[in-house]
């Protein structure tokens, strides 16, 4: 789920603790109904796909707040940039589709993006 890594970069690469604290704040403000532990977030960043959309959704909401990006805009024709692409539509719906596709075909995501080899 490269889109998650792109969003994480836009968010300024917050720590796992900062992300989960923001998740808790979102739940207090909005009663999002889902949570994500540090371990869940860590696993997401290591390429494991959570089976529940709720944990993914609230984690993405937290990253969007760090990145000052709207997560659930009501505009169906909104344009947003992610990575090298420009997309039209609602960001939350786009990310749910990415998550759903990753669940349906997890093989490309099983490799640890931060494995033993440094990226340089």
Protein Blocks (a to p, Z undefined) as FASTA:
>chain_A
ZZlmmmmmmnopaafklmmmmmmmmmmmnonopacdfklmmmmmnopacfbfklmmmmmm
mmmmmnopafkbcbfkbccdehjbccedjfklmmmmmmmmmmmmmmlmmpcfklmbdcZZ
